Amino acid sequence: MQTPGATESVPTRVIAEAHPSAPLPTQGPALGASVRVPLGESGLRIFPLILGGAEFGWTVDQEHAFAIMDRYREHGGNVVHTADGFASGRSEYIIGKWLESRAARDDTVVAIRVGTHPDHPGLGSVNLVRAVEASLTRLGIDHIDVLYLDGTDTVTPTEDTLATAEWLVESGKIRALGAYGFRAERLVESRILSSAGYPRITVLDVPYNLLRREDYEGDVRLVANAQSLAVTPSHALAHGFLSGIHRSRNRLQGTRGVQLLGGFNRRGTKLLKVLDGLGAELGVPDAAIAIAWLRAQRNVVAPIANAYAPGHVDELVQGVGVSLGRAQLADLARATA
């Protein structure tokens, strides 16, 4: 991603009079800290951009992860997301240390996806309880605000998983229940079970961005709309492609680069030109346009985006303050057709 240049601070009086569609300033927490939206029916209010910790403990060490989370918090961000399988739990450990060192637990929503840690994989009753307990230990906290159930486990009966989740809710270990990668049929089944007293899934994470739309658009979106699920899409920038960082074969090295080149290059090159044009028009980077597009989609409450440096956070946060018009959304639609 591109690192934006320094931005002059804006007096509070000017911020208060800014047009509603103006991007959020890249310095100062005053405005961002006041931006909160309901996370569906979870009872939580969050900043409409979730900071992902997938790189923490892997490509981003603890020192740099702290700097990233600090910058996100300075902008008013209050949600950090990770999974127990990211860096085999190292990501959770780093986030926990940051929460402790910054005394930030009370004003931070912690969202955790479980089901992929090698020590207790899947959503079976025993492994699910052990996964949550292990996550709480690594994070150094007493409850998880949003627990996402990883839908890659298609073997464990949904009823068994929700029965265990019910105990976790009643014991105070989790506040709200979410799902990752659940197919439409499984979401419907979960809602039917909730009518029998099992906990209700209120948040949905699904891989979704301008270039990867098939996982969400279709039956999953219809069900999400019908159930009023709060959608928090992951892979918001398509592994950084939508930030504009991958523009040539020289930048596309290794396995991930080959996948990006093969999957995105035809439509992606055209889309990046449109992103560049809109970015120039609105005075924001490509990544901010990609975030703004997601936020314009029905039921999308807050995209999940990973960052590798504090400067990336500056770019991403600007997407919260961008409101795309119909003509701009149409340009993006044509570019990805």
Secondary structure, DSSP 8 states (H G I E B T S, - for coil): -----------HHHHHTS-TTS---SS-STTGGG--EE-TTSS-EE-SSEEE-TTBTTTB-HHHHHHHHHHHHHTT--EEEEETTGGGGHHHHHHHHHHHHTT-GGG-EEEEEES--TTS-SS-HHHHHHHHHHHHHHHT-S-EEEEEEETT--SS-HHHHHHHHHHHHHTTSEEEEEEES--HHHHHHHHHHHTTTS--EEEEE-B-BTTB-TTTTTHHHHHHHHHT-EE--B-TTTTTGGGT---SGGG--HHHHHHHHHHHHHHHHHHHHHHHHHHHHHT--HHHHHHHHHHTSTTB---EEE-SSHHHHHHHHHGGG----HHHHHHHHHHT-
